[in-house]
Amino acid sequence: MSLTVQEVKERTFDVVVVGAGPAGAAAAFYLKKKFDSVILLDKRVFPREKLCGGAISKKTRELLLRDWGIKEDLEEISTKAQTGELYIKNQLITNISLKPDLMYFVSRADFDHLLVQKAVNSGVVFEDSKKVIQIDHINGSLVTSDNQRMKADLIVAADGFPSFVSKQIGLRTTANSNLRFNALAYEVDVVKDSFTKGGSDVSKLYLGFANTGYGWVFPKKTTDTLGLGGLYERNLNLKDDFIEMLNDLKIDKSNFKGIKGHWIPSNQKLGKLSKDRIFLVGDAAGLADPLVGEGIYYALRSGKLLADSITKLDLSSIEISARTYKTKCEKSFENEFRYAYKLREFLSKERNLNFCIKILKSSKTMNKDLLRLVNGDITFKKFWWKLILRSPILFYHFITP
């Protein structure tokens, strides 16, 4: 779409953030502490529905409390699961008490809207129904679908994965260079408790429906979210596999509107995170752990790391900030992603997975460690070595090709 200068209304800001999910709201929130004029844009009308598992880990809740002062508001929109259940297809393998640190699950419509409101309260300008159609990464400007040109010294791409902004400026990250090496997930929201007997305080994980992936049932306020995710290159018919899962769980199609899919970045190494005045955060930067695909924590953290890296908005300082941001993200995420990737590949071998299931059946310690891993109380590295060293057989499998 081509627009002339005369047709476009021009506005100037210090920072423009594209995408108002957790990464975008966080980047805007933290950058507003340093710069006068920050605008946050989203192509959708807020609050907007976004299908997502919506698990909020303990480390995420701690970050929101520490930096955002968010506690009661999160409690109000959350459903808390007291029990976690692990299945192989329909066979229950083990259940884990989630007390005292209950797992929180939220509707992304509510959660994202909460973060945007907190950003607005801090002084960020927010405008929805603003779709970016052109972008100039050298001069720092973009044009929206309502014929507005916005100029900025810094533009933040928080527009999800794969990122439209990074594609438009030719920034090929490790994550978006080849989609087939990433994960794909399909989900539906079903009528609350329309099939579960355990009630709304139970979260469920299902193995056996996807290769190098898993299914889930997560409780929300008014619905339960069912999903199946896995590496695309190993699950070329994942949607059919999800339909099989829904059939096996006896989900009546009348209880949900339709199946939706979305990509999840799934790499152990970070790619390029910036180009000239454009910086990537969250899923747009490929920041989700390769084992379970959790991205909300990394979205929030990357927004903070970006703000911590930016000193001034002149071009020479931006270049220094780009190197600083990349280094901070590597130190904060890359080692964790490497061990999450090792765990994923280790568990992709059937003999290893079967033995780990036996351990989970018999060991309360490993059950608790699995919960602590998901909640962020222990690192992927620590869980990896606890798992490997737990049994000589596992260690043998680890060192044997």
KEKE-3310 file (N, C-alpha, C; in steps of 0.2 Angstrom, whole numbers, plus 5000, padded with zeros to 4 digits):
npx = (5004:5004:5007:5006:5015:5007:4995:4997:4996:5008:5017:5027:5037:5047:5048:5041:5031:5027:5013:5004:5004:5011:5025:5026:5018:5026:5039:5035:5031:5043:5052:5045:5049:5061:5060:5051:5040:5031:5023:5011:5006:4993:4986:4973:4957:4956:4950:4956:4952:4963:4969:4977:4987:4990:4996:5003:5018:5026:5038:5035:5024:5031:5039:5030:5024:5035:5040:5029:5020:5009:4997:4984:4975:4979:4976:4962:4959:4963:4962:4966:4975:4975:4979:4990:4989:4996:4996:4997:4990:4974:4978:4981:4995:5002:4998:5000:5002:4999:5001:5011:5012:5001:4996:4993:4981:4976:4964:4970:4965:4960:4972:4982:4976:4976:4990:4992:4984:4991:5003:4998:4993:5006:5010:5011:5006:4992:4986:4974:4968:4978:4986:5002:5009:5019:5037:5051:5067:5079:5078:5069:5054:5036:5021:5004:4988:4978:4983:4993:5009:5022:5036:5051:5064:5067:5061:5051:5048:5036:5027:5024:5026:5028:5037:5030:5036:5050:5051:5048:5058:5069:5076:5082:5080:5086:5075:5064:5069:5067:5052:5048:5056:5052:5040:5022:5006:4989:4973:4958:4945:4934:4917:4915:4921:4914:4918:4927:4930:4936:4935:4937:4950:4960:4974:4980:4991:4995:5004:5009:5001:5007:5023:5038:5032:5017:5000:4987:4976:4970:4963:4951:4943:4930:4930:4938:4954:4960:4974:4986:5003:5019:5035:5036:5042:5042:5029:5020:5006:4999:4987:4977:4981:4978:4964:4962:4965:4955:4944:4947:4947:4934:4927:4914:4910:4901:4904:4914:4920:4929:4945:4960:4976:4994:5011:5026:5041:5056:5070:5087:5097:5099:5095:5098:5094:5091:5090:5097:5087:5077:5071:5069:5057:5051:5041:5043:5057:5060:5059:5055:5054:5062:5057:5044:5038:5035:5032:5028:5034:5047:5044:5040:5052:5061:5057:5061:5075:5078:5075:5084:5095:5095:5102:5104:5095:5101:5109:5122:5123:5112:5118:5127:5119:5112:5121:5123:5110:5109:5119:5114:5102:5107:5115:5105:5095:5100:5108:5098:5089:5097:5098:5085:5082:5091:5084:5072:5076:5082:5071:5063:5067:5060:5064:5070:5060:5050:5057:5059:5045:5043:5051:5044:5032:5036:5043:5042:5050:5055:5043:5039:5050:5048:5037:5042:5051:5042:5036:5047:5056:5067:5081:5082:5094:5098:5087:5089:5102:5099:5089:5097:5107:5100:5098:5108:5105:5098:5109:5118:5110:5111:5124:5126:5124)
npy = (4994:5011:5027:5044:5059:5069:5064:5058:5059:5066:5061:5063:5054:5048:5034:5021:5007:4992:4981:4975:4965:4955:4957:4969:4978:4978:4982:4996:5000:5000:5007:5020:5025:5030:5039:5053:5052:5039:5028:5015:5003:4993:4981:4976:4978:4982:4977:4961:4945:4932:4916:4906:4896:4902:4901:4907:4908:4906:4913:4923:4929:4934:4944:4953:4958:4963:4973:4979:4981:4973:4962:4960:4963:4953:4942:4943:4940:4927:4909:4897:4882:4868:4855:4845:4835:4821:4813:4798:4799:4793:4788:4790:4795:4801:4811:4828:4838:4855:4863:4873:4883:4887:4885:4897:4903:4912:4921:4928:4939:4946:4947:4953:4965:4970:4973:4982:4993:4996:5001:5012:5019:5023:5033:5030:5031:5024:5016:5007:4997:5000:4996:4992:4996:5000:5002:5010:5007:5013:5027:5027:5026:5024:5018:5018:5009:5018:5030:5037:5043:5039:5045:5040:5039:5027:5011:4998:4981:4971:4961:4948:4931:4923:4938:4952:4965:4962:4954:4964:4973:4965:4958:4943:4932:4919:4912:4915:4911:4899:4892:4879:4873:4877:4877:4872:4876:4870:4876:4876:4884:4878:4875:4878:4865:4856:4843:4838:4830:4833:4845:4863:4866:4859:4855:4848:4838:4830:4817:4808:4811:4819:4821:4824:4834:4840:4839:4849:4854:4867:4877:4890:4906:4906:4896:4881:4879:4869:4861:4857:4855:4855:4851:4857:4851:4838:4834:4835:4834:4840:4846:4836:4827:4834:4834:4821:4819:4827:4819:4807:4812:4814:4826:4836:4844:4854:4861:4870:4884:4884:4877:4884:4890:4893:4899:4895:4901:4891:4888:4885:4895:4912:4924:4938:4953:4966:4980:4993:5006:4998:4986:4970:4961:4948:4936:4939:4941:4928:4922:4910:4896:4881:4869:4868:4878:4891:4908:4920:4925:4927:4937:4948:4950:4952:4965:4973:4971:4977:4990:4993:4993:5003:5019:5032:5041:5044:5040:5034:5030:5021:5010:5005:5001:4991:4981:4979:4975:4963:4955:4955:4948:4936:4932:4931:4922:4912:4901:4894:4891:4882:4871:4868:4864:4853:4845:4843:4836:4825:4819:4816:4804:4788:4778:4785:4794:4784:4779:4790:4792:4782:4785:4797:4791:4784:4793:4805:4816:4819:4823:4834:4842:4843:4851:4863:4866:4871:4881:4890:4889:4881:4880:4875:4869:4864:4855:4846:4840:4834:4825:4817:4812:4805:4791:4777:4771:4781:4789:4782:4781:4794:4796:4787:4786)
npz = (5000:4995:5001:5000:5005:5008:5011:5024:5041:5052:5067:5081:5092:5107:5108:5100:5102:5095:5095:5108:5117:5132:5130:5123:5131:5143:5138:5134:5147:5155:5147:5148:5160:5157:5146:5139:5129:5125:5115:5113:5102:5094:5083:5085:5093:5109:5125:5119:5113:5115:5111:5122:5133:5145:5157:5172:5179:5195:5196:5187:5193:5204:5198:5192:5204:5210:5201:5195:5204:5205:5211:5219:5208:5199:5206:5205:5192:5190:5189:5200:5201:5210:5209:5199:5185:5176:5161:5150:5135:5138:5150:5167:5174:5185:5199:5206:5220:5220:5230:5242:5232:5221:5204:5193:5181:5167:5157:5142:5137:5148:5155:5147:5145:5158:5159:5149:5154:5166:5160:5154:5165:5169:5161:5148:5131:5123:5109:5100:5086:5077:5064:5058:5042:5034:5036:5041:5045:5045:5046:5057:5057:5055:5046:5049:5046:5046:5040:5047:5050:5061:5069:5077:5089:5093:5089:5094:5091:5095:5091:5091:5085:5069:5067:5060:5058:5059:5048:5038:5038:5034:5044:5049:5060:5071:5075:5066:5053:5048:5048:5051:5060:5072:5085:5084:5089:5093:5099:5109:5117:5128:5135:5152:5163:5155:5152:5161:5177:5188:5192:5193:5198:5194:5183:5168:5160:5144:5137:5122:5112:5103:5095:5103:5111:5119:5126:5134:5147:5154:5167:5167:5171:5165:5155:5149:5143:5130:5123:5110:5107:5098:5090:5074:5063:5067:5068:5057:5054:5064:5068:5064:5074:5085:5084:5085:5099:5105:5102:5108:5121:5122:5118:5115:5100:5100:5111:5109:5098:5087:5081:5083:5078:5082:5080:5090:5095:5096:5099:5104:5104:5103:5090:5079:5087:5084:5073:5066:5071:5076:5088:5095:5105:5117:5110:5097:5096:5097:5110:5119:5130:5125:5129:5136:5130:5136:5137:5142:5154:5149:5139:5147:5154:5144:5140:5151:5151:5139:5141:5152:5144:5136:5134:5129:5115:5104:5088:5089:5102:5102:5094:5103:5113:5107:5107:5120:5124:5118:5124:5137:5136:5131:5142:5152:5146:5137:5142:5149:5140:5132:5140:5142:5129:5128:5137:5131:5119:5124:5130:5119:5114:5115:5124:5135:5139:5143:5154:5162:5165:5174:5184:5189:5193:5204:5212:5224:5225:5212:5206:5213:5210:5196:5196:5203:5193:5182:5189:5190:5201:5201:5190:5172:5170:5183:5185:5174:5178:5190:5185:5176:5185:5193:5191:5186:5174:5167:5165:5158:5146:5143:5139:5129:5112)
capx = (5000:5008:5004:5010:5017:5001:4990:4999:4997:5014:5017:5034:5038:5054:5048:5035:5031:5022:5011:5002:5005:5015:5032:5025:5016:5032:5044:5033:5031:5049:5055:5042:5053:5067:5059:5045:5035:5031:5016:5010:5001:4991:4981:4967:4954:4957:4953:4954:4953:4969:4969:4983:4987:4989:4999:5007:5022:5028:5043:5031:5020:5036:5041:5024:5023:5041:5041:5023:5015:5003:4995:4977:4972:4981:4972:4955:4957:4966:4960:4971:4975:4978:4982:4992:4989:5000:4993:4999:4984:4969:4980:4984:5002:5004:4996:5005:4999:5002:5001:5007:5012:4996:4997:4989:4979:4972:4962:4975:4961:4961:4979:4985:4972:4978:4996:4991:4981:4996:5007:4994:4994:5013:5011:5011:5000:4990:4981:4972:4966:4983:4990:5008:5009:5026:5042:5058:5071:5085:5076:5065:5047:5032:5015:4998:4983:4974:4986:4997:5016:5025:5043:5053:5071:5067:5055:5051:5044:5033:5022:5023:5030:5034:5036:5029:5040:5056:5051:5048:5065:5074:5079:5081:5082:5086:5068:5060:5073:5064:5047:5047:5061:5049:5034:5016:5001:4982:4970:4951:4942:4928:4913:4918:4919:4910:4920:4931:4926:4941:4933:4941:4956:4965:4977:4981:4996:4995:5009:5007:4997:5012:5030:5041:5027:5012:4994:4985:4969:4971:4956:4951:4937:4923:4931:4944:4958:4963:4978:4992:5009:5025:5039:5032:5045:5041:5022:5017:4999:4998:4980:4974:4983:4974:4957:4962:4965:4949:4940:4949:4944:4926:4925:4908:4911:4896:4906:4919:4918:4934:4952:4965:4984:4999:5018:5029:5048:5058:5077:5091:5101:5096:5097:5098:5088:5090:5093:5097:5083:5072:5073:5064:5056:5047:5041:5046:5064:5061:5060:5051:5059:5061:5054:5037:5035:5033:5034:5026:5040:5053:5042:5041:5059:5065:5055:5065:5082:5079:5075:5090:5101:5095:5105:5102:5092:5105:5111:5128:5121:5108:5122:5130:5113:5110:5126:5122:5104:5110:5123:5110:5098:5111:5116:5098:5091:5103:5110:5092:5086:5101:5096:5078:5083:5094:5079:5067:5079:5083:5064:5060:5068:5055:5066:5071:5054:5047:5060:5057:5038:5043:5053:5038:5027:5039:5047:5038:5055:5055:5036:5040:5055:5045:5032:5047:5054:5037:5035:5053:5060:5073:5083:5082:5100:5098:5083:5093:5107:5095:5086:5102:5111:5095:5099:5114:5102:5097:5116:5120:5106:5113:5131:5125:5121)
capy = (5000:5016:5033:5051:5063:5074:5060:5055:5064:5064:5062:5061:5051:5045:5027:5018:5000:4989:4975:4976:4959:4956:4960:4976:4982:4978:4987:5002:5002:5001:5013:5026:5027:5034:5043:5056:5051:5032:5026:5008:5001:4986:4981:4973:4982:4980:4970:4957:4938:4928:4910:4904:4892:4907:4899:4912:4905:4909:4918:4928:4933:4938:4949:4957:4961:4968:4979:4982:4981:4969:4956:4959:4963:4947:4937:4943:4938:4921:4903:4893:4875:4865:4849:4844:4828:4819:4807:4796:4798:4793:4784:4794:4792:4803:4818:4832:4843:4861:4868:4879:4888:4885:4887:4902:4902:4918:4923:4933:4945:4950:4948:4958:4972:4973:4976:4989:4998:4998:5005:5018:5023:5025:5038:5027:5032:5017:5016:5001:4997:5003:4991:4994:4994:5002:5004:5013:5005:5017:5034:5027:5029:5019:5021:5014:5008:5024:5035:5041:5042:5040:5045:5039:5037:5019:5007:4991:4976:4966:4959:4941:4926:4927:4945:4956:4970:4960:4952:4969:4976:4960:4955:4936:4930:4912:4909:4916:4910:4893:4891:4872:4871:4879:4873:4874:4874:4871:4876:4878:4885:4874:4877:4877:4859:4852:4836:4837:4828:4835:4852:4869:4867:4854:4856:4842:4837:4824:4814:4803:4814:4823:4819:4830:4839:4838:4842:4852:4856:4873:4880:4898:4908:4904:4891:4877:4879:4863:4862:4852:4858:4851:4854:4856:4846:4831:4834:4838:4833:4841:4848:4830:4824:4837:4832:4814:4821:4829:4814:4803:4815:4814:4833:4837:4849:4859:4865:4875:4887:4882:4876:4890:4888:4898:4897:4896:4900:4885:4888:4886:4900:4919:4926:4945:4956:4973:4982:5001:5009:4993:4981:4965:4958:4943:4931:4942:4940:4921:4921:4905:4890:4876:4863:4868:4884:4896:4914:4926:4927:4930:4943:4953:4951:4956:4972:4976:4971:4982:4997:4993:4993:5010:5025:5038:5039:5046:5034:5030:5026:5015:5005:5002:4998:4985:4976:4978:4971:4956:4952:4954:4942:4929:4930:4929:4917:4907:4895:4891:4888:4877:4865:4866:4861:4846:4841:4841:4831:4819:4816:4814:4797:4784:4774:4790:4796:4779:4778:4796:4791:4777:4789:4801:4787:4782:4798:4812:4821:4822:4826:4841:4846:4845:4857:4868:4869:4874:4887:4894:4889:4878:4881:4869:4866:4860:4849:4842:4836:4830:4820:4813:4809:4801:4784:4775:4769:4787:4792:4778:4783:4801:4796:4783:4789)
capz = (5000:4995:5003:4999:5011:5009:5014:5030:5047:5055:5074:5084:5099:5108:5107:5097:5103:5090:5098:5115:5122:5138:5129:5121:5137:5147:5135:5135:5154:5158:5144:5150:5166:5155:5141:5140:5125:5123:5112:5112:5097:5093:5077:5087:5098:5116:5127:5113:5114:5112:5113:5125:5139:5150:5164:5175:5184:5201:5194:5183:5198:5208:5194:5192:5211:5212:5197:5193:5210:5203:5215:5219:5201:5196:5209:5203:5185:5189:5192:5203:5201:5216:5208:5192:5183:5170:5157:5143:5132:5143:5156:5172:5177:5192:5201:5210:5223:5218:5236:5243:5226:5216:5197:5191:5174:5166:5150:5140:5136:5154:5157:5143:5146:5164:5158:5146:5159:5170:5156:5153:5171:5170:5156:5141:5126:5120:5103:5097:5079:5073:5060:5054:5035:5032:5042:5039:5051:5045:5049:5063:5056:5052:5044:5051:5041:5046:5037:5051:5051:5067:5069:5084:5089:5095:5088:5098:5088:5100:5087:5091:5081:5067:5068:5054:5058:5058:5041:5033:5038:5032:5050:5049:5067:5072:5076:5060:5047:5045:5053:5052:5065:5078:5087:5082:5094:5092:5105:5109:5123:5129:5140:5158:5166:5151:5152:5167:5183:5193:5194:5190:5202:5191:5177:5166:5154:5141:5133:5118:5106:5099:5095:5105:5112:5124:5126:5140:5149:5159:5169:5167:5175:5162:5150:5150:5137:5128:5117:5109:5104:5097:5085:5068:5058:5069:5069:5051:5054:5071:5068:5065:5080:5090:5083:5089:5106:5107:5101:5114:5128:5121:5118:5111:5096:5102:5117:5107:5092:5082:5082:5081:5078:5082:5081:5096:5094:5099:5098:5110:5103:5101:5084:5079:5091:5082:5066:5066:5077:5078:5093:5095:5112:5117:5105:5091:5097:5098:5117:5123:5131:5120:5132:5137:5126:5141:5134:5146:5158:5145:5136:5152:5156:5139:5140:5156:5149:5134:5144:5155:5140:5132:5138:5125:5109:5097:5084:5091:5108:5100:5092:5109:5117:5104:5109:5127:5125:5115:5129:5143:5134:5131:5149:5155:5143:5132:5145:5151:5134:5130:5144:5140:5123:5130:5140:5125:5114:5128:5132:5113:5114:5119:5130:5140:5141:5147:5161:5166:5168:5179:5190:5191:5196:5211:5216:5225:5224:5205:5205:5216:5206:5190:5198:5204:5186:5179:5192:5190:5207:5199:5183:5168:5171:5189:5184:5170:5181:5195:5182:5174:5190:5198:5189:5182:5168:5163:5164:5152:5140:5141:5136:5123:5106)
cpx = (5004:5004:5009:5011:5011:4996:4991:4999:5003:5014:5024:5034:5045:5054:5041:5036:5025:5020:5010:5001:5009:5022:5031:5023:5022:5037:5041:5033:5038:5053:5052:5046:5059:5066:5052:5039:5035:5024:5017:5004:4999:4986:4974:4964:4954:4951:4951:4956:4960:4970:4976:4982:4986:4991:5004:5011:5023:5033:5040:5028:5025:5038:5036:5023:5029:5042:5035:5018:5009:5002:4988:4973:4973:4977:4965:4954:4960:4962:4966:4970:4978:4981:4984:4992:4993:4997:4997:4992:4979:4971:4983:4990:5003:5000:5000:5001:5003:5003:5008:5007:5008:4998:4992:4987:4975:4970:4967:4971:4962:4968:4983:4982:4975:4985:4996:4989:4987:5001:5004:4994:5001:5014:5011:5005:4998:4985:4980:4970:4971:4987:4996:5008:5015:5030:5048:5063:5077:5083:5071:5058:5043:5025:5009:4993:4978:4977:4990:5004:5019:5032:5045:5061:5072:5061:5056:5046:5042:5027:5021:5028:5026:5032:5035:5034:5047:5057:5051:5054:5071:5078:5078:5084:5083:5079:5064:5063:5070:5058:5046:5051:5058:5043:5027:5011:4994:4979:4962:4949:4935:4924:4915:4916:4914:4912:4924:4927:4930:4939:4938:4948:4961:4968:4980:4986:4995:5001:5006:5003:5001:5019:5034:5037:5022:5005:4992:4978:4971:4964:4957:4944:4930:4924:4937:4948:4961:4968:4983:4997:5015:5029:5036:5035:5044:5033:5019:5010:4996:4990:4976:4975:4979:4966:4956:4961:4959:4944:4941:4947:4937:4924:4920:4910:4907:4899:4912:4917:4923:4941:4956:4972:4988:5006:5021:5037:5051:5065:5081:5096:5097:5099:5098:5092:5087:5093:5092:5093:5077:5075:5067:5064:5051:5047:5044:5054:5065:5062:5055:5055:5057:5058:5047:5034:5033:5036:5033:5031:5045:5051:5042:5048:5063:5063:5059:5072:5083:5079:5081:5096:5101:5097:5102:5099:5095:5108:5117:5127:5117:5112:5125:5125:5111:5115:5125:5115:5105:5114:5118:5105:5101:5113:5110:5095:5094:5105:5104:5089:5090:5099:5089:5078:5086:5088:5074:5070:5080:5076:5061:5062:5064:5058:5068:5065:5050:5050:5059:5050:5038:5046:5048:5033:5029:5042:5043:5043:5055:5048:5037:5045:5052:5040:5037:5050:5049:5036:5041:5057:5066:5075:5082:5089:5100:5093:5086:5098:5104:5092:5091:5105:5106:5096:5104:5111:5101:5104:5119:5116:5109:5120:5131:5122:5115)
cpy = (5006:5023:5039:5054:5067:5070:5058:5061:5061:5066:5060:5059:5049:5038:5025:5010:4997:4982:4976:4970:4960:4959:4967:4980:4983:4983:4994:5005:5004:5007:5020:5029:5031:5039:5047:5054:5044:5030:5018:5006:4994:4986:4979:4979:4979:4981:4965:4950:4936:4921:4908:4900:4896:4905:4905:4909:4909:4915:4924:4933:4937:4944:4955:4961:4966:4974:4983:4984:4978:4963:4955:4958:4956:4941:4937:4940:4930:4915:4899:4886:4872:4858:4848:4837:4827:4813:4805:4794:4798:4790:4789:4791:4794:4810:4821:4837:4849:4866:4868:4884:4886:4888:4892:4902:4908:4918:4928:4939:4949:4952:4954:4965:4975:4976:4982:4994:5000:5002:5012:5022:5026:5031:5036:5029:5026:5019:5009:5002:5001:4997:4994:4992:4995:5003:5005:5012:5010:5024:5033:5030:5023:5022:5016:5014:5014:5031:5040:5038:5043:5039:5044:5037:5030:5016:5000:4986:4971:4963:4952:4937:4923:4934:4949:4961:4968:4957:4958:4973:4971:4958:4948:4934:4922:4909:4910:4914:4904:4891:4883:4869:4873:4875:4876:4872:4875:4871:4877:4880:4882:4876:4874:4870:4855:4844:4834:4835:4830:4842:4857:4870:4862:4856:4850:4842:4830:4822:4809:4805:4817:4820:4825:4836:4836:4842:4845:4853:4861:4876:4887:4899:4905:4898:4887:4877:4872:4864:4857:4856:4853:4854:4852:4851:4839:4830:4837:4838:4835:4843:4841:4826:4827:4835:4825:4815:4823:4824:4809:4805:4816:4821:4834:4844:4855:4864:4870:4878:4885:4881:4882:4887:4894:4895:4899:4896:4895:4884:4889:4892:4906:4921:4934:4948:4963:4974:4990:5003:5004:4988:4976:4962:4953:4938:4933:4941:4932:4919:4917:4899:4885:4869:4863:4874:4890:4903:4920:4929:4931:4936:4949:4955:4954:4963:4976:4976:4976:4989:4998:4994:5000:5015:5031:5036:5042:5039:5030:5027:5020:5009:5001:4999:4992:4979:4974:4974:4964:4952:4951:4948:4936:4927:4927:4923:4911:4901:4891:4888:4882:4871:4863:4862:4854:4842:4838:4836:4824:4815:4814:4807:4793:4781:4779:4792:4791:4778:4784:4795:4787:4781:4793:4797:4785:4787:4804:4817:4824:4825:4833:4845:4848:4851:4863:4871:4873:4881:4892:4894:4885:4879:4874:4865:4861:4854:4844:4837:4832:4824:4814:4809:4804:4793:4783:4773:4775:4790:4788:4780:4790:4801:4791:4786:4785)
cpz = (5000:4997:5002:5005:5013:5013:5021:5035:5051:5063:5076:5091:5100:5106:5105:5098:5099:5093:5106:5119:5128:5136:5127:5127:5142:5144:5136:5142:5157:5154:5146:5156:5164:5150:5141:5136:5122:5121:5111:5107:5096:5087:5079:5092:5105:5121:5121:5116:5111:5115:5116:5131:5145:5157:5166:5181:5190:5200:5191:5188:5202:5204:5193:5199:5212:5208:5195:5199:5209:5207:5215:5213:5198:5199:5207:5197:5184:5192:5194:5204:5207:5215:5200:5191:5176:5167:5151:5140:5138:5150:5161:5175:5184:5193:5206:5213:5222:5224:5238:5237:5221:5209:5196:5183:5173:5158:5148:5138:5142:5156:5153:5144:5153:5163:5155:5150:5164:5167:5155:5159:5172:5165:5149:5137:5123:5115:5100:5090:5075:5070:5056:5047:5032:5037:5039:5045:5051:5049:5055:5061:5054:5050:5046:5046:5041:5044:5042:5051:5058:5067:5076:5083:5090:5093:5091:5094:5093:5097:5086:5086:5076:5066:5061:5053:5056:5050:5036:5033:5036:5038:5051:5056:5066:5072:5069:5053:5044:5050:5055:5058:5072:5080:5085:5087:5091:5098:5104:5116:5123:5135:5147:5161:5162:5150:5158:5173:5189:5196:5191:5193:5199:5184:5175:5160:5151:5136:5128:5112:5101:5100:5097:5107:5118:5123:5133:5141:5155:5161:5169:5171:5172:5157:5153:5143:5136:5122:5116:5105:5103:5091:5078:5063:5060:5070:5063:5050:5061:5072:5069:5071:5086:5090:5086:5096:5109:5107:5107:5121:5128:5122:5113:5107:5098:5107:5115:5100:5086:5084:5079:5082:5079:5083:5088:5094:5098:5098:5104:5110:5100:5094:5084:5083:5089:5076:5066:5072:5079:5083:5094:5103:5112:5112:5098:5090:5098:5105:5120:5124:5127:5122:5132:5133:5130:5138:5138:5150:5154:5141:5141:5154:5150:5138:5145:5154:5143:5137:5148:5151:5136:5136:5135:5119:5103:5094:5087:5098:5107:5098:5098:5113:5114:5106:5116:5128:5123:5121:5135:5142:5134:5138:5153:5153:5140:5136:5147:5145:5131:5134:5143:5134:5124:5133:5135:5121:5118:5129:5125:5111:5118:5125:5136:5143:5146:5154:5165:5169:5174:5185:5193:5195:5203:5215:5217:5224:5217:5204:5208:5212:5199:5191:5199:5197:5183:5182:5193:5196:5206:5192:5179:5169:5177:5188:5180:5174:5187:5191:5179:5179:5195:5197:5185:5175:5164:5161:5158:5146:5138:5137:5130:5118:5104)
residu = (MET:SER:LEU:THR:VAL:GLN:GLU:VAL:LYS:GLU:ARG:THR:PHE:ASP:VAL:VAL:VAL:VAL:GLY:ALA:GLY:PRO:ALA:GLY:ALA:ALA:ALA:ALA:PHE:TYR:LEU:LYS:LYS:LYS:PHE:ASP:SER:VAL:ILE:LEU:LEU:ASP:LYS:ARG:VAL:PHE:PRO:ARG:GLU:LYS:LEU:CYS:GLY:GLY:ALA:ILE:SER:LYS:LYS:THR:ARG:GLU:LEU:LEU:LEU:ARG:ASP:TRP:GLY:ILE:LYS:GLU:ASP:LEU:GLU:GLU:ILE:SER:THR:LYS:ALA:GLN:THR:GLY:GLU:LEU:TYR:ILE:LYS:ASN:GLN:LEU:ILE:THR:ASN:ILE:SER:LEU:LYS:PRO:ASP:LEU:MET:TYR:PHE:VAL:SER:ARG:ALA:ASP:PHE:ASP:HIS:LEU:LEU:VAL:GLN:LYS:ALA:VAL:ASN:SER:GLY:VAL:VAL:PHE:GLU:ASP:SER:LYS:LYS:VAL:ILE:GLN:ILE:ASP:HIS:ILE:ASN:GLY:SER:LEU:VAL:THR:SER:ASP:ASN:GLN:ARG:MET:LYS:ALA:ASP:LEU:ILE:VAL:ALA:ALA:ASP:GLY:PHE:PRO:SER:PHE:VAL:SER:LYS:GLN:ILE:GLY:LEU:ARG:THR:THR:ALA:ASN:SER:ASN:LEU:ARG:PHE:ASN:ALA:LEU:ALA:TYR:GLU:VAL:ASP:VAL:VAL:LYS:ASP:SER:PHE:THR:LYS:GLY:GLY:SER:ASP:VAL:SER:LYS:LEU:TYR:LEU:GLY:PHE:ALA:ASN:THR:GLY:TYR:GLY:TRP:VAL:PHE:PRO:LYS:LYS:THR:THR:ASP:THR:LEU:GLY:LEU:GLY:GLY:LEU:TYR:GLU:ARG:ASN:LEU:ASN:LEU:LYS:ASP:ASP:PHE:ILE:GLU:MET:LEU:ASN:ASP:LEU:LYS:ILE:ASP:LYS:SER:ASN:PHE:LYS:GLY:ILE:LYS:GLY:HIS:TRP:ILE:PRO:SER:ASN:GLN:LYS:LEU:GLY:LYS:LEU:SER:LYS:ASP:ARG:ILE:PHE:LEU:VAL:GLY:ASP:ALA:ALA:GLY:LEU:ALA:ASP:PRO:LEU:VAL:GLY:GLU:GLY:ILE:TYR:TYR:ALA:LEU:ARG:SER:GLY:LYS:LEU:LEU:ALA:ASP:SER:ILE:THR:LYS:LEU:ASP:LEU:SER:SER:ILE:GLU:ILE:SER:ALA:ARG:THR:TYR:LYS:THR:LYS:CYS:GLU:LYS:SER:PHE:GLU:ASN:GLU:PHE:ARG:TYR:ALA:TYR:LYS:LEU:ARG:GLU:PHE:LEU:SER:LYS:GLU:ARG:ASN:LEU:ASN:PHE:CYS:ILE:LYS:ILE:LEU:LYS:SER:SER:LYS:THR:MET:ASN:LYS:ASP:LEU:LEU:ARG:LEU:VAL:ASN:GLY:ASP:ILE:THR:PHE:LYS:LYS:PHE:TRP:TRP:LYS:LEU:ILE:LEU:ARG:SER:PRO:ILE:LEU:PHE:TYR:HIS:PHE:ILE:THR:PRO)
# end
